[in-house]
Amino acid sequence: MDSSNGGANGFGKRDNQNSLRREKPSYKRLSPKQVDILEKFMKECPHPDESQRLQLAAEVGIEPKQIKFWFQNKRTQMKNQHEKEDNNALRIENDNIRNENREMREILKNVVCPYCGGPLCRDNEHEHYVHAMLLENDVLRAKYESVYNFLSTYLGNHMSQPELHAVLSATIGSSSYAPAFANSVNQQAIDQVPILNQNFPSQFVAGDMLLPEVSTILSTDTHKALMIKVATTAMDELVNLMHSNESVWINSPNWDGKFIISHEVYEKIFPMTTHFNGPNIRVESSKGLTVVNMSGMNLVDMFLNSDKWANCFPTIVTKAKTLHVVDNGFLENRSGALKMMYGKMHTMSPLVPAREFCFLRHCQQIGAGKWVIMDVSFDPFGGNNPISHCWRLPSGCMIEEMNTGCSMVTWIEHVEVDDKIQTHPLFNDLVYSSAAFGAERWLKELQRVCERLSLYYIDMLPSHDIRGVINSFEARRSIMNLSHRMVKILCENLIISDKLEFPQLSSERNSGVKICFRKCIEPGQPNGIIIVAVTSLWLPLPYQQVYNFLTDDTKRFQWDVLSYGSMAHKIAQISTRNQPDNSISIIQPLVSSEGLLILQENFIDSIGSYIIYAPLDVAPLNVALKGEDSTLIPILPSGFVISGDGKPNATFGASSSRYVERSGSLLTIALQTLICSLPGIVNLDMESVSKVNDVLTSTTEKIKIALNCTSFE
């Protein structure tokens, strides 16, 4: 009974459900026209009320309930479509953000700190770095207090904190956290300390760093004490280097007979700190020994006088000035002398950047007839005015008097260089081998000048050294003075910064022509606008062969426009060394303009050579030949500088009288000409430049043809 009732009830429920499904109305498919009417209404009213549905049903011809369902379905479709579009847009935006994050993550891996140049710390490393910096600050603070106490004790009185900052700033290198004196010797006095920038007046920064006002900075007792400390410590280092054995000085990797410092050994003895940051930093070191024909005391006086020093090294020192005198030393031997000096050094080529230094020069007598002259860089501007791209580590010479009246000179050069201004590829090997600024070059130039001066003071030269009209002591000295000034003028003007360049000649082995203008109002030179034109080239010949060709009077017409295509001959000559190759000559072209003579000085040694000449009228030259003062005779020199190319397989001569052939030579040709006097400046145009360029180009080509080097470009 129950089961039959239950079964009846179960079957009855299913029948009711099926009947409901059968009762669900089925609507006919709408035509496109009906759909179009509904969509238009949908745009105006997406949610119609009952009356609107009735009206719309009558218009379309369908039931009101179908209208209701259609609108519901349409709204659902539109909502789904909008969500899909939004999802697609968000997915694209998410991909873009993910790509940007990936790119930023890669960039952050290569980001460096603008202050220290190191990598930035990661988030998880930040706390560690902060802790390390706090510890470092504690160490620096302790060192700072130690320095303050040291200076106060050393000077015998207490300093204020601003005074200490000023003193420390005057001796740093280029880094804001550099060592206080920016070299190894200064670390013994003061270690690393935080620096407060100190702004000096603009008048301290002059064009060539010749700064008389710097004395106002260095005149305080604190600065004097620190300069004395720096110089004393640097002197100790230099003396140690002079007497060091083979562990410090090793053979050059070029196997050219030179010695350089082993920096692994050096840094163990004298901890060194770099003064520049960047990829182009290198350290140059060299050592040499020679005997010069001058007494030790005269050499000391010459080094301690900036004018005499520049006059002694005209082919190296372009400008020199004593900025401040700390101590003149003892009158009888100059021991203890200490000066702040400025020097600008060059290589007789505009293709190699000049080197400028502000440095301390200290003289100390370390024995009977034995002195040491020491140079070390010192920055009085606290890093706000970098002197140049070089820093001079303790360098200098030791002078030992000999019984013969000569002196034995040992020279050390030790310099840190930042090649921000790149050297021309022609001169790379020459500079990197230390032949351009090394100890050997300084010694050869010192030897040249000492031999020249010894002949300068001889009353009577041997008869074979005298030709023609130069037959008196006074005339010889006057001509030698004029020639020395000629050499000095050309060397000073070979450093040209603002220049026009004519690159049509430029190639791998030719620098092209570089031209600059200079206004000259100085006595002893023609007053007006002067054009200086310079070019350098490589020749596949030993430099002595090139020198022999350019000094051969019978071949001069092949290159010299002043010879007018004819041969020339010497009418007078003075030897400047105990060799006939080094001399001052008066040359007369066989065919020339009326009264034109050529004064020429040529010199050669195992480093290189030069030929410098200038046209002169007979009248001013006669003034010198009479033994009168030649200082005001206007002279405008041109000339040649020849050296080996500095290749690693090149070798130097064993002595000054023997030359070993090298792989090639570098020839620099310089031409100077007066294009207009001072009132004629308004007429200056490029035509004059073009003429000078043509003359220099023609001279270069004639020399290459004569030497059979036209195929080497």
C-alpha positions as CSV (number, residue, x, y, z in Angstrom):
1,M,0.0,0.0,0.0
2,D,2.8,2.3,1.0
3,S,4.9,1.3,-1.9
4,S,2.1,1.7,-4.3
5,N,1.3,5.1,-2.9
6,G,4.9,6.1,-2.9
7,G,5.4,4.9,-6.4
8,A,2.3,6.6,-7.5
9,N,3.5,9.8,-5.8
10,G,7.0,9.4,-7.5
11,F,5.6,8.9,-10.9
12,G,3.2,11.7,-10.4
13,K,6.0,14.2,-9.6
14,R,7.9,13.3,-12.7
15,D,4.8,13.7,-14.8
16,N,4.2,17.2,-13.4
17,Q,7.8,18.2,-14.3
18,N,7.5,17.0,-17.8
19,S,4.2,18.8,-18.1
20,L,5.9,22.0,-17.0
21,R,8.6,21.6,-19.6
22,R,6.0,21.1,-22.2
23,E,4.2,24.2,-21.1
24,K,7.3,26.5,-21.5
25,P,6.6,28.7,-24.3
26,S,8.8,28.5,-27.4
27,Y,9.4,31.8,-29.2
28,K,10.1,32.1,-32.8
29,R,13.4,33.4,-34.2
30,L,13.5,37.1,-34.7
31,S,14.1,38.6,-38.1
32,P,17.0,41.0,-38.8
33,K,14.6,43.8,-39.0
34,Q,13.1,43.0,-35.6
35,V,16.6,42.8,-34.1
36,D,17.6,46.1,-35.6
37,I,14.5,47.8,-34.0
38,L,15.3,46.3,-30.7
39,E,19.0,47.2,-30.8
40,K,18.1,50.8,-31.6
41,F,15.7,50.9,-28.7
42,M,18.4,49.2,-26.5
43,K,20.8,52.1,-27.2
44,E,18.3,54.6,-25.9
45,C,16.8,52.6,-23.1
46,P,18.6,49.4,-21.9
47,H,16.1,48.8,-19.1
48,P,12.5,49.3,-20.5
49,D,9.6,49.2,-18.1
50,E,6.4,47.1,-18.6
51,S,4.5,49.8,-20.6
52,Q,7.5,50.2,-22.9
53,R,7.8,46.5,-23.3
54,L,4.1,46.3,-24.3
55,Q,4.5,49.1,-26.8
56,L,7.7,47.6,-28.2
57,A,6.1,44.1,-28.5
58,A,3.2,45.6,-30.5
59,E,5.6,47.4,-32.8
60,V,7.8,44.4,-33.4
61,G,5.1,41.8,-33.5
62,I,6.2,39.5,-30.6
63,E,5.0,38.8,-27.1
64,P,6.0,41.2,-24.2
65,K,7.6,38.3,-22.3
66,Q,9.9,37.7,-25.3
67,I,10.9,41.3,-25.3
68,K,11.8,41.0,-21.6
69,F,13.9,37.9,-22.2
70,W,15.6,39.5,-25.2
71,F,16.7,42.5,-23.2
72,Q,18.0,40.4,-20.4
73,N,20.0,38.3,-22.7
74,K,21.3,41.3,-24.6
75,R,22.5,43.0,-21.4
76,T,24.2,39.8,-20.3
77,Q,26.0,39.5,-23.7
78,M,27.2,43.1,-23.5
79,K,28.4,42.7,-20.0
80,N,30.4,39.6,-21.0
81,Q,31.8,41.3,-24.0
82,H,33.0,44.3,-21.9
83,E,34.5,42.1,-19.3
84,K,36.4,40.2,-22.0
85,E,37.7,43.4,-23.5
86,D,38.7,44.7,-20.1
87,N,40.5,41.4,-19.4
88,N,42.4,41.6,-22.6
89,A,43.4,45.2,-21.9
90,L,44.5,44.3,-18.4
91,R,46.4,41.3,-19.7
92,I,48.3,43.5,-22.2
93,E,49.0,46.1,-19.6
94,N,50.2,43.4,-17.2
95,D,52.6,42.0,-19.9
96,N,54.0,45.5,-20.4
97,I,54.6,46.1,-16.8
98,R,56.2,42.7,-16.5
99,N,58.6,43.5,-19.4
100,E,59.4,46.9,-17.9
101,N,60.2,45.3,-14.5
102,R,62.5,42.8,-16.3
103,E,64.3,45.7,-18.1
104,M,64.6,47.7,-15.0
105,R,65.9,44.7,-13.1
106,E,68.6,44.3,-15.8
107,I,69.5,48.0,-15.7
108,L,69.8,48.0,-11.9
109,K,72.3,45.2,-12.2
110,N,74.7,47.5,-14.1
111,V,73.9,50.8,-12.1
112,V,77.0,52.2,-10.4
113,C,77.2,54.7,-7.5
114,P,77.9,58.2,-8.9
115,Y,80.1,58.9,-5.9
116,C,82.3,55.8,-5.5
117,G,81.8,54.1,-8.8
118,G,80.8,50.8,-7.2
119,P,77.6,48.8,-7.5
120,L,74.5,49.9,-5.7
121,C,73.5,47.7,-2.7
122,R,70.5,45.4,-3.0
123,D,67.6,45.7,-0.6
124,N,68.7,42.8,1.4
125,E,72.2,44.2,1.6
126,H,71.2,47.7,2.6
127,E,71.3,47.0,6.3
128,H,74.7,45.4,6.1
129,Y,76.1,48.4,4.2
130,V,74.6,50.9,6.7
131,H,76.2,49.0,9.5
132,A,79.6,48.9,7.7
133,M,79.4,52.6,7.0
134,L,78.7,53.4,10.6
135,L,81.8,51.3,11.6
136,E,83.9,53.1,9.0
137,N,82.6,56.5,10.3
138,D,83.8,55.6,13.8
139,V,87.2,54.7,12.4
140,L,87.4,57.9,10.4
141,R,86.3,60.0,13.4
142,A,89.1,58.4,15.5
143,K,91.6,59.1,12.8
144,Y,90.4,62.6,12.4
145,E,90.9,63.2,16.1
146,S,94.3,61.7,15.9
147,V,95.3,64.0,13.0
148,Y,93.9,67.0,15.0
149,N,96.0,66.0,18.0
150,F,99.0,65.3,15.9
151,L,99.0,68.7,14.2
152,S,98.3,70.6,17.4
153,T,101.2,68.8,19.0
154,Y,103.5,69.3,16.0
155,L,102.7,73.0,15.6
156,G,102.8,73.6,19.3
157,N,99.4,75.2,19.5
158,H,95.7,74.2,19.0
159,M,93.8,74.8,15.7
160,S,90.2,75.4,15.2
161,Q,88.2,72.8,13.2
162,P,87.9,75.1,10.1
163,E,91.7,75.6,10.1
164,L,92.2,71.9,10.1
165,H,89.7,71.5,7.2
166,A,91.5,74.1,5.2
167,V,94.9,72.5,5.8
168,L,93.7,69.1,4.8
169,S,91.9,70.4,1.8
170,A,95.1,72.0,0.5
171,T,96.9,68.7,0.1
172,I,94.3,66.2,-1.3
173,G,94.1,64.7,-4.8
174,S,91.0,64.6,-6.9
175,S,88.7,62.4,-4.8
176,S,86.4,63.8,-2.1
177,Y,87.7,61.0,0.2
178,A,91.2,61.0,-1.1
179,P,94.2,60.6,1.2
180,A,95.1,63.9,2.8
181,F,98.3,64.3,0.7
182,A,97.3,62.0,-2.1
183,N,100.5,60.0,-2.3
184,S,102.3,57.3,-0.4
185,V,104.7,59.6,1.5
186,N,101.9,61.8,2.8
187,Q,100.0,58.8,4.4
188,Q,102.7,58.6,7.1
189,A,101.7,62.1,8.2
190,I,97.9,61.9,7.8
191,D,95.8,58.9,6.7
192,Q,92.4,59.1,5.1
193,V,90.2,61.8,6.4
194,P,86.8,63.3,5.3
195,I,87.3,66.5,3.3
196,L,85.3,69.6,3.4
197,N,85.4,71.4,0.0
198,Q,87.0,74.7,0.1
199,N,86.2,77.3,-2.6
200,F,89.1,79.6,-3.5
201,P,88.7,82.9,-5.3
202,S,88.5,82.7,-9.0
203,Q,91.7,84.8,-9.4
204,F,93.7,81.9,-8.2
205,V,92.9,80.0,-11.4
206,A,95.0,81.5,-14.1
207,G,95.5,80.5,-17.7
208,D,98.7,78.5,-17.3
209,M,98.5,78.0,-13.6
210,L,101.1,80.7,-13.0
211,L,99.6,81.8,-9.7
212,P,101.3,84.5,-7.6
213,E,98.2,84.7,-5.4
214,V,98.8,81.1,-4.2
215,S,101.3,82.5,-1.7
216,T,98.3,83.9,0.3
217,I,97.0,80.3,0.7
218,L,100.4,78.8,1.7
219,S,101.7,81.5,3.9
220,T,100.0,80.2,7.1
221,D,102.1,78.3,9.6
222,T,99.9,75.2,9.3
223,H,100.5,75.0,5.5
224,K,104.2,75.5,6.0
225,A,104.4,72.8,8.6
226,L,102.5,70.4,6.3
227,M,104.6,71.2,3.3
228,I,107.8,70.6,5.4
229,K,106.4,67.3,6.5
230,V,105.4,66.2,3.0
231,A,108.8,67.2,1.6
232,T,110.7,65.5,4.3
233,T,108.9,62.2,4.0
234,A,109.1,62.3,0.2
235,M,112.8,63.0,0.4
236,D,113.3,59.9,2.5
237,E,111.4,57.8,-0.1
238,L,113.4,59.2,-3.0
239,V,116.7,58.5,-1.2
240,N,115.6,55.0,-0.5
241,L,114.7,54.5,-4.2
242,M,118.1,55.9,-5.2
243,H,119.9,53.3,-3.1
244,S,117.4,50.4,-3.6
245,N,118.6,47.1,-5.1
246,E,117.2,45.0,-7.9
247,S,114.1,44.0,-5.9
248,V,112.6,47.5,-6.5
249,W,114.2,48.2,-9.9
250,I,113.6,45.7,-12.6
251,N,114.4,45.5,-16.3
252,S,111.9,47.1,-18.7
253,P,109.6,44.6,-20.4
254,N,110.8,46.0,-23.7
255,W,114.4,44.8,-22.9
256,D,115.8,48.1,-24.0
257,G,118.3,48.4,-21.2
258,K,116.0,50.6,-19.0
259,F,114.9,50.1,-15.5
260,I,111.4,50.6,-14.1
261,I,109.9,50.2,-10.6
262,S,108.4,46.9,-9.6
263,H,105.1,48.2,-8.2
264,E,104.4,45.0,-6.3
265,V,107.6,45.5,-4.3
266,Y,107.2,49.3,-4.2
267,E,103.7,49.2,-2.7
268,K,104.9,46.9,0.1
269,I,107.6,49.4,1.1
270,F,105.7,52.6,0.3
271,P,101.9,52.1,0.3
272,M,100.7,54.1,-2.7
273,T,97.2,55.5,-3.3
274,T,95.9,56.3,-6.8
275,H,94.9,59.9,-7.4
276,F,92.7,59.4,-10.5
277,N,89.7,57.2,-11.3
278,G,89.1,55.7,-14.7
279,P,90.2,53.1,-17.3
280,N,93.2,55.1,-18.6
281,I,95.4,55.3,-15.5
282,R,99.0,54.1,-15.7
283,V,102.2,54.7,-13.7
284,E,105.4,55.6,-15.5
285,S,108.8,55.1,-13.8
286,S,112.4,55.2,-15.0
287,K,115.9,55.6,-13.7
288,G,119.1,56.8,-15.4
289,L,122.7,57.8,-14.6
290,T,125.1,60.1,-16.5
291,V,128.1,62.4,-15.9
292,V,127.7,66.1,-16.8
293,N,130.3,68.8,-17.2
294,M,129.2,71.1,-14.3
295,S,129.9,71.4,-10.6
296,G,127.4,70.1,-8.1
297,M,126.8,73.5,-6.5
298,N,126.0,75.1,-9.9
299,L,123.5,72.4,-10.7
300,V,121.8,72.9,-7.3
301,D,121.5,76.6,-7.9
302,M,120.1,76.0,-11.4
303,F,117.4,73.6,-10.1
304,L,116.3,75.9,-7.3
305,N,115.8,78.9,-9.7
306,S,112.7,78.4,-11.8
307,D,114.0,80.7,-14.6
308,K,117.4,79.0,-14.8
309,W,115.7,75.6,-14.6
310,A,113.4,76.3,-17.6
311,N,116.3,77.9,-19.5
312,C,118.4,74.7,-18.9
313,F,115.6,72.4,-20.3
314,P,114.1,74.4,-23.2
315,T,113.1,71.2,-25.1
316,I,111.2,69.8,-22.0
317,V,110.1,72.7,-19.8
318,T,107.8,75.2,-21.5
319,K,107.0,77.3,-18.5
320,A,108.2,77.4,-14.9
321,K,107.5,79.6,-11.9
322,T,108.2,79.7,-8.2
323,L,104.9,80.1,-6.4
324,H,106.0,80.2,-2.8
325,V,109.3,80.0,-0.9
326,V,109.1,78.0,2.3
327,D,112.8,78.0,3.0
328,N,115.8,79.2,1.0
329,G,118.1,76.8,2.8
330,F,121.7,77.4,4.0
331,L,123.5,80.0,2.0
332,E,126.7,78.0,1.6
333,N,125.1,74.8,0.3
334,R,121.4,75.4,-0.2
335,S,120.6,72.4,2.0
336,G,117.1,72.5,3.4
337,A,115.7,74.7,0.6
338,L,112.0,74.1,0.0
339,K,109.9,75.8,-2.7
340,M,106.4,75.4,-4.2
341,M,106.8,75.5,-8.0
342,Y,104.8,75.2,-11.1
343,G,106.1,73.5,-14.3
344,K,104.7,72.7,-17.7
345,M,106.5,69.9,-19.6
346,H,106.1,68.9,-23.3
347,T,107.6,66.6,-25.9
348,M,108.1,69.1,-28.8
349,S,105.0,67.9,-30.5
350,P,101.4,69.1,-30.2
351,L,100.2,65.5,-30.6
352,V,101.2,64.7,-27.1
353,P,99.4,66.5,-24.3
354,A,101.6,68.7,-22.1
355,R,102.0,67.8,-18.5
356,E,101.5,70.4,-15.7
357,F,102.5,70.1,-12.1
358,C,102.3,72.1,-8.9
359,F,105.0,70.5,-6.8
360,L,107.3,70.9,-3.9
361,R,111.0,71.0,-4.7
362,H,113.2,70.2,-1.8
363,C,117.0,70.2,-1.7
364,Q,119.0,68.3,0.9
365,Q,122.8,67.7,1.2
366,I,123.3,64.1,2.3
367,G,127.1,64.1,2.3
368,A,130.2,66.0,1.3
369,G,129.6,67.1,-2.3
370,K,126.4,65.1,-2.5
371,W,122.9,66.6,-2.9
372,V,119.4,65.3,-3.6
373,I,116.8,67.4,-5.4
374,M,113.3,66.0,-4.8
375,D,110.0,66.9,-6.5
376,V,106.6,65.7,-5.3
377,S,103.1,67.0,-6.4
378,F,101.2,69.2,-4.0
379,D,97.8,70.6,-4.7
380,P,97.2,74.0,-2.9
381,F,93.6,74.1,-4.2
382,G,92.1,71.2,-2.2
383,G,91.0,69.3,-5.3
384,N,88.7,72.0,-6.5
385,N,91.2,73.0,-9.2
386,P,92.9,69.9,-10.7
387,I,96.3,71.0,-12.0
388,S,96.5,68.5,-14.8
389,H,96.0,64.8,-15.7
390,C,99.3,63.9,-14.0
391,W,100.5,63.4,-10.4
392,R,104.2,63.5,-9.6
393,L,105.2,60.9,-7.1
394,P,108.6,61.4,-5.3
395,S,111.0,62.0,-8.2
396,G,114.2,63.9,-8.8
397,C,118.0,63.6,-9.0
398,M,121.0,62.9,-6.8
399,I,124.1,65.0,-7.6
400,E,127.6,63.8,-6.7
401,E,130.6,66.0,-7.3
402,M,133.7,64.4,-8.9
403,N,137.3,65.4,-8.6
404,T,137.4,66.4,-12.3
405,G,135.0,69.3,-11.7
406,C,132.1,67.2,-13.3
407,S,129.1,65.7,-11.5
408,M,127.5,62.3,-11.6
409,V,123.7,62.7,-11.8
410,T,121.3,59.9,-10.9
411,W,117.7,60.6,-12.1
412,I,114.4,59.0,-11.1
413,E,111.1,59.8,-12.7
414,H,107.9,58.4,-11.1
415,V,104.5,59.8,-12.4
416,E,100.9,58.7,-12.3
417,V,99.1,59.6,-15.5
418,D,95.4,59.8,-16.4
419,D,95.1,59.7,-20.2
420,K,91.9,61.7,-20.4
421,I,93.4,63.5,-23.4
422,Q,94.4,60.7,-25.6
423,T,97.9,60.8,-27.2
424,H,98.0,60.5,-31.0
425,P,98.7,56.9,-32.1
426,L,101.9,58.0,-33.7
427,F,103.4,58.8,-30.3
428,N,101.8,56.1,-28.2
429,D,104.9,53.8,-28.1
430,L,107.2,56.7,-27.5
431,V,105.2,57.9,-24.5
432,Y,104.5,54.5,-23.0
433,S,108.2,53.5,-23.2
434,S,109.1,56.6,-21.1
435,A,111.2,57.9,-23.9
436,A,109.1,61.1,-24.0
437,F,109.1,62.1,-20.3
438,G,111.5,59.6,-18.7
439,A,114.7,59.9,-16.8
440,E,116.9,59.3,-19.9
441,R,115.5,62.3,-21.7
442,W,116.0,64.6,-18.7
443,L,119.6,63.4,-18.4
444,K,120.4,63.8,-22.1
445,E,119.0,67.3,-22.1
446,L,121.0,68.2,-19.0
447,Q,124.1,66.7,-20.6
448,R,123.6,68.8,-23.7
449,V,123.1,72.1,-21.9
450,C,126.1,71.5,-19.6
451,E,128.4,70.7,-22.6
452,R,127.1,73.8,-24.4
453,L,127.7,76.0,-21.3
454,S,131.3,74.6,-21.0
455,L,132.0,75.7,-24.5
456,Y,130.2,79.0,-23.9
457,Y,132.8,80.0,-21.3
458,I,135.9,78.9,-23.2
459,D,138.0,81.9,-24.3
460,M,139.4,80.3,-27.4
461,L,138.0,77.3,-29.4
462,P,140.3,74.9,-31.3
463,S,141.0,76.2,-34.8
464,H,139.0,73.4,-36.5
465,D,135.8,74.5,-34.7
466,I,136.0,78.0,-36.1
467,R,134.9,79.0,-39.6
468,G,134.6,82.3,-41.2
469,V,133.6,85.4,-39.3
470,I,132.9,84.0,-35.7
471,N,136.4,84.6,-34.4
472,S,135.9,86.3,-31.1
473,F,134.7,85.3,-27.7
474,E,132.0,88.0,-27.5
475,A,130.7,87.2,-31.0
476,R,130.5,83.5,-30.2
477,R,128.6,84.1,-26.9
478,S,126.2,86.5,-28.7
479,I,125.4,84.0,-31.4
480,M,125.0,81.2,-28.9
481,N,122.6,83.3,-26.9
482,L,120.6,84.1,-30.1
483,S,120.5,80.5,-31.1
484,H,119.4,79.3,-27.6
485,R,116.5,81.8,-27.7
486,M,115.6,80.5,-31.2
487,V,115.4,77.0,-29.9
488,K,113.3,78.1,-26.8
489,I,110.9,80.1,-28.9
490,L,110.1,77.2,-31.2
491,C,109.7,74.7,-28.3
492,E,107.3,77.0,-26.5
493,N,105.1,77.4,-29.6
494,L,104.9,73.7,-30.5
495,I,102.2,73.4,-27.8
496,I,99.1,74.5,-29.7
497,S,95.7,74.0,-28.1
498,D,93.2,76.1,-30.2
499,K,94.0,75.0,-33.7
500,L,92.6,74.5,-37.2
501,E,93.1,71.0,-38.6
502,F,93.6,70.1,-42.2
503,P,93.0,66.3,-42.2
504,Q,93.5,65.7,-45.9
505,L,97.0,64.5,-45.2
506,S,96.0,62.5,-42.2
507,S,96.5,58.7,-42.4
508,E,97.7,56.0,-40.1
509,R,101.3,57.3,-40.3
510,N,100.6,61.0,-40.8
511,S,98.9,63.4,-38.4
512,G,97.7,65.9,-40.9
513,V,98.5,69.6,-40.6
514,K,97.5,71.5,-37.5
515,I,97.5,75.3,-37.6
516,C,97.0,78.0,-35.0
517,F,97.4,81.8,-34.7
518,R,99.2,83.7,-32.1
519,K,99.5,87.4,-31.4
520,C,103.0,88.4,-30.6
521,I,104.0,91.6,-28.9
522,E,107.0,90.3,-27.1
523,P,110.5,91.8,-27.7
524,G,112.8,89.5,-29.6
525,Q,110.1,88.3,-32.0
526,P,108.4,89.9,-34.9
527,N,105.3,91.8,-33.6
528,G,102.1,90.9,-35.3
529,I,99.9,87.8,-36.1
530,I,102.0,84.7,-36.5
531,I,100.8,81.4,-38.0
532,V,102.2,78.2,-36.4
533,A,101.7,75.1,-38.6
534,V,102.8,71.6,-37.5
535,T,102.6,68.1,-38.9
536,S,104.1,64.8,-37.8
537,L,104.7,61.6,-39.8
538,W,106.3,58.2,-39.5
539,L,109.2,57.3,-41.7
540,P,110.6,53.7,-42.1
541,L,114.2,55.0,-41.6
542,P,116.4,55.3,-38.5
543,Y,116.3,58.9,-37.2
544,Q,120.0,59.4,-37.8
545,Q,119.5,58.9,-41.5
546,V,116.7,61.5,-41.6
547,Y,118.9,63.9,-39.5
548,N,121.9,63.4,-41.9
549,F,119.7,64.3,-44.9
550,L,118.2,67.4,-43.3
551,T,121.6,68.7,-42.2
552,D,123.4,68.1,-45.5
553,D,123.9,71.6,-47.1
554,T,124.3,70.1,-50.6
555,K,120.7,68.6,-50.3
556,R,119.0,71.5,-48.6
557,F,117.5,72.8,-51.8
558,Q,115.4,69.6,-52.0
559,W,113.2,70.8,-49.2
560,D,113.9,74.4,-48.0
561,V,111.9,77.1,-49.8
562,L,114.5,79.6,-48.5
563,S,117.2,78.0,-50.7
564,Y,115.2,78.9,-53.8
565,G,116.1,75.6,-55.5
566,S,119.9,76.1,-55.2
567,M,122.6,74.7,-53.0
568,A,123.7,76.4,-49.7
569,H,126.9,76.5,-47.8
570,K,128.0,77.4,-44.2
571,I,129.8,80.6,-43.8
572,A,130.3,80.1,-40.0
573,Q,129.9,77.4,-37.5
574,I,130.3,76.9,-33.7
575,S,130.4,73.4,-32.2
576,T,128.0,73.0,-29.2
577,R,129.4,69.7,-28.2
578,N,132.6,67.6,-28.6
579,Q,131.2,66.3,-31.9
580,P,130.9,68.1,-35.3
581,D,127.2,66.9,-35.6
582,N,126.1,69.3,-33.0
583,S,126.6,72.9,-34.0
584,I,125.3,76.4,-34.6
585,S,125.7,77.5,-38.2
586,I,125.2,80.5,-40.4
587,I,124.1,79.3,-43.8
588,Q,123.9,81.3,-47.0
589,P,121.9,80.1,-49.9
590,L,123.8,80.5,-53.2
591,V,120.7,82.1,-54.7
592,S,118.5,84.1,-52.3
593,S,117.0,87.4,-51.7
594,E,119.4,90.2,-51.0
595,G,120.9,90.0,-47.5
596,L,119.2,86.8,-46.4
597,L,121.1,84.4,-44.2
598,I,119.9,81.4,-42.1
599,L,120.8,80.8,-38.5
600,Q,120.6,77.1,-37.7
601,E,121.2,74.9,-34.6
602,N,121.2,71.1,-34.9
603,F,121.7,68.5,-32.3
604,I,121.6,64.7,-32.1
605,D,122.1,62.1,-29.4
606,S,120.9,58.6,-28.6
607,I,117.3,59.8,-27.8
608,G,116.7,61.9,-30.9
609,S,117.6,65.1,-32.7
610,Y,116.4,68.5,-33.8
611,I,117.2,71.0,-36.6
612,I,115.9,74.5,-35.8
613,Y,116.5,77.5,-38.1
614,A,115.4,81.0,-38.8
615,P,116.0,83.5,-41.6
616,L,117.8,86.7,-40.6
617,D,118.9,89.8,-42.5
618,V,122.5,90.6,-42.6
619,A,122.2,93.8,-40.5
620,P,120.8,92.3,-37.3
621,L,123.1,89.3,-37.6
622,N,126.1,91.6,-37.8
623,V,125.0,93.0,-34.5
624,A,125.5,89.6,-32.9
625,L,128.7,89.0,-34.9
626,K,130.2,92.1,-33.4
627,G,129.6,90.7,-29.9
628,E,126.8,93.1,-29.0
629,D,123.6,92.1,-27.1
630,S,121.4,89.9,-29.3
631,T,118.4,89.8,-27.0
632,L,116.2,92.2,-29.0
633,I,117.0,90.8,-32.5
634,P,113.7,89.6,-33.8
635,I,113.7,86.0,-34.8
636,L,111.0,83.6,-35.9
637,P,112.2,80.0,-36.0
638,S,111.0,76.9,-37.8
639,G,112.4,73.4,-37.7
640,F,112.3,69.6,-37.4
641,V,112.2,67.3,-34.4
642,I,113.2,63.7,-35.1
643,S,113.1,60.7,-32.7
644,G,112.7,57.0,-32.8
645,D,109.2,55.7,-32.9
646,G,109.5,54.0,-29.5
647,K,108.6,50.5,-30.8
648,P,109.3,47.7,-28.3
649,N,111.9,46.2,-30.6
650,A,113.8,49.5,-30.9
651,T,117.1,49.8,-29.1
652,F,119.1,52.8,-28.0
653,G,122.7,53.6,-28.7
654,A,125.3,52.4,-26.2
655,S,126.8,55.9,-26.0
656,S,126.3,59.3,-27.5
657,S,128.8,58.5,-30.3
658,R,127.1,55.3,-31.4
659,Y,123.6,54.9,-32.7
660,V,121.8,51.7,-33.3
661,E,119.2,51.6,-36.1
662,R,115.6,51.5,-35.0
663,S,112.5,50.2,-36.7
664,G,111.4,53.7,-37.8
665,S,111.4,57.4,-36.9
666,L,108.9,60.2,-36.1
667,L,109.5,63.4,-37.9
668,T,107.7,66.6,-36.7
669,I,107.9,69.6,-39.0
670,A,107.0,73.1,-37.6
671,L,106.7,76.2,-39.6
672,Q,106.1,79.8,-38.3
673,T,105.5,82.8,-40.4
674,L,104.4,86.4,-39.8
675,I,101.3,87.0,-41.9
676,C,100.6,90.6,-40.8
677,S,101.8,93.3,-38.5
678,L,99.6,94.5,-35.6
679,P,97.8,97.3,-37.6
680,G,97.0,94.8,-40.3
681,I,95.0,92.4,-38.1
682,V,91.7,93.4,-39.8
683,N,93.0,92.0,-43.1
684,L,93.5,88.5,-41.7
685,D,91.8,85.8,-43.8
686,M,92.0,82.1,-44.7
687,E,94.1,82.8,-47.7
688,S,97.2,83.1,-45.5
689,V,96.3,79.9,-43.7
690,S,96.0,78.1,-47.1
691,K,99.4,79.3,-48.2
692,V,101.1,78.1,-45.0
693,N,99.3,74.8,-45.3
694,D,100.5,74.5,-48.9
695,V,104.2,75.3,-47.9
696,L,104.1,72.7,-45.1
697,T,102.5,70.1,-47.3
698,S,104.9,70.7,-50.1
699,T,107.9,70.4,-47.7
700,T,106.6,67.2,-46.3
701,E,106.2,65.7,-49.7
702,K,109.6,66.8,-50.9
703,I,111.3,65.2,-47.9
704,K,109.4,61.9,-48.5
705,I,110.4,61.9,-52.1
706,A,114.1,62.7,-51.4
707,L,114.1,59.8,-48.8
708,N,112.3,57.5,-51.1
709,C,109.4,57.1,-48.6
710,T,106.4,58.0,-50.7
711,S,105.0,54.5,-50.7
712,F,104.7,54.4,-46.9
713,E,101.3,56.0,-46.0
